[in-house]
Amino acid sequence: MRKKLKTKDDIMRMIEEFKTACKKQLPKSIVVFIGSHGGWNKICTSDPPDADGNPVFLKLYEDIVDQFNAEICPSLANKPKIFLVQTCQDHIRNEKDNIAPNFYISDTIVCAAQVPGFTASRDKYKGSWFVYCLTWVFKEKAHKCTLREMLDMVKLMMRNIQSTATTGQIVAINDVGMPEKLSFYLDP
């Protein structure tokens, strides 16, 4: 059975529900996985195209990541927030992308499958190379490595795969105010 794709309103409602759960349950950290089509720090929704025929996007940082900052979601202050983003980043930037965003994010790592300006690759049988490498590294190393160490391993593994893939791919890791003292370990 085909799963229903998510509109912009669906995604924003899911974010609100997750923030409410974070306020009630007081998590020690959060991990958010986003899988979609995308553009330059944008997530494509399943909404019909806008009046100009363009896809409808959510802004990765303003619309999603920033919703979990300490001002909006105080229960997550000084707690690691990890966003794993499996999307292409291949759309051309426009003038609006050069405007400095107005948001406050800290204690956050955003890890994207590809650097801005390029498409994310996948294997015919294994699927997304990013997800494949990420899950393999987490499965094998979570019991003895920090998140940063594991993400560096994912970057190295992706670089090795790049030589055998038809198109290269470079994982983009954006450490947004994650202090060294704030470690994040995953239990196996």
Sequence and secondary structure as in RCSB ss.txt:
>XXXX:A:sequence
MRKKLKTKDDIMRMIEEFKTACKKQLPKSIVVFIGSHGGWNKICTSDPPDADGNPVFLKLYEDIVDQFNAEICPS
LANKPKIFLVQTCQDHIRNEKDNIAPNFYISDTIVCAAQVPGFTASRDKYKGSWFVYCLTWVFKEKAHKCTLREM
LDMVKLMMRNIQSTATTGQIVAINDVGMPEKLSFYLDP
>XXXX:A:secstr
       HHHHHHHHHHHHHHHHHH  S EEEEEES EETTEEE SS   TTS   EEEIIIIIGGGGSTTT GG
GTTS EEEEEE    S   GGGGS       SEEEEESS TTS   EETTTEEHHHHHHHHHHHHHTTTS HHHH
HHHHHHHHHHHHTTSSS    EEEEES  TT       
